[in-house]
Amino acid sequence: MRLLPREDKFFHFFVRQVELIDQAADLLQQGVAGDGGRLEYAAGRIADLEKQGDEIIHEIFTRLNQTFITPLDPEDIHALGSHLDDVLDEIEEAAHRLVSYEIHKPPPPMVELCGLICRCSGVLRRAFAALSHDKALLDHCIEINRLENEADKVHRAAISALFRSGGDALTVFKLKEIYEHLEQTVDCCEDVADTLQNVIVKNG
């Protein structure tokens, strides 16, 4: 029996945020697999999703400052919100640079990294659904860690090949910067997973 009300709306906001991330990741994957027009459309839609995400994160932080009893430790709610915000920001940044740098045909490793981001976003969606229904989520965290290791290998190989390619310096710079944002996106997903693991430990 609860003597004081507890605000469980945070779970709803987290689920909504990962839904936006999942949509953005899917758009990014479709964009890099298509032509320049599709990528430009995807970047515009992702920018809209990122703005919606900012509103959700703002609402999370506002409620956190106004809520006396939270379903998770306040610092964990803050960390989850921040890391989820980072994921969507990095997807938006990668999409923006793909368009502004006029990368009309992204190289295969870039497409592969976008696919891994899409897989991470799907796992995040399942993890937060499990969290909101008080179900086991450790396997989801482990899977994101595995995907991050896979993305790290793809990223390292891609950068190595990029510098061996003998391409012009400007193109190398553009592609390297986009690779960095894509790899950072997966790192941010792992940050979310690590925070979820902390939640598991605290509430186990």
Secondary structure by P-SEA (a helix, b strand, c coil): ccccccccaaaaaaaaaaaaaaaaaaaaaaaaaccaaaaaaaaaaaaaaaaaaaaaaaaaaaaaaccccccccaaaaaaaaaaaaaaaaaaaaaaaaaaaaccccccaaaaaaaaaaaaaaaaaaaaaaaaaaccccaaaaaaaaaaaaaaaaaaaaaaaaaaaccccaaaaaaaaaaaaaaaaaaaaaaaaaaaaaaaaaaac
